Amino acid sequence: MFMYPHVKDIWVTYLTKFVKRYGNTKLERARELFEHAISMAPSDAVRTLYLHYAKLEEDYGLAKRAMKVYEEATKKSWREAWEREIDLRLSVR
């Protein structure tokens, strides 16, 4: 139905309102939604979702899970930056 980049704003709005409304009462469902949104997002649109997901874990979940989210986001961001650098260098040749 909706495609990226437009669906990114829809996901962020939906997840923000979901967390605001349900807080920790539906924590597992919120985790499922974040995981789904992140898995469907292209690499250049995932940063905001990771930050909101980590904030959810900090506020309502476990610090260990928040650190795991940050670690996953860092790995993905590093890999994306590396791939962009390779593409840039290959396009210059």
N, C-alpha and C positions, 0 to 999 in steps of 0.2 A: 504494500500500500504506500507507505512513505519510505523514502530512501535517504541515505546520508547525502549531504550534510544537514538536511532539514529535520530529520528525525532526532538528531542530537539534542536540539532544543526541547523537543517533545519529551525525550527520555529524562533530561535534567529536570524539567518542570515536574513531571510525574513523580520521579523519585524523591525530589525535594518535598513535595506535598505529602507523599506517602509517609516519609519519615516524620514529618512535622505532625501528621495526624495520629499515627500509630506508635511512634517512638519505639520503645523496646517491647511492646506487646506483640508485635508481629516481626520480630527481629529475623527469624529464619526466612520468612517470606521476602523481607527486604534484601537479605543476602542473595537469595535466588534471583531477584529482579536485577540487582547490580551485576551479578555474574552473567546473566543473560545479555544485558545491555552492553557489557564490556566485550563479550564474545562476538556480538554482532557488529561492533563498531570497527571502522577502519583505524589503522594505527595512528593516523593524525588527529583523530577525534576522541581518543580514549582518555586523555589526561584529566579532563574535568570529571569524568565518571569515576576514575580512580580516587581523586581527591575527595569527592563526596562519599564514596564508599569507605575510605579510611576515616573520615569524620564520623560516619555512622558507628564504626567500630570503636572509635575513641569515646564517643558519647554514651553508647548503649551496650557495646560488646566487650571484648577482651583486648587488652593492650597487645597481646601476642598476635591476635588476628589483624589488628591495625598495622603492626609491623610487617606482617606477611603481605598485606595489601600494598604497603609502601615499597616493599622489596620487589614485588611483582611489577609494579608500575615503573620502578627504576630500571629493572632489567629490560622491560619492553621499550622504554624511552631510549636507553642506551643503544639497543639493537636498531631502533629506527634511525637514530642519529648516525650510526655507523653505515647503515644502508644508504642514507641520503648522501653521505660523504663519498661513498664508492660510486654512486650514480653520477654525482657531480664530477668526480675525477675522470670517469669513463666518458662523459659527454664532452669534456674539454679536449680529449685526444682526437 
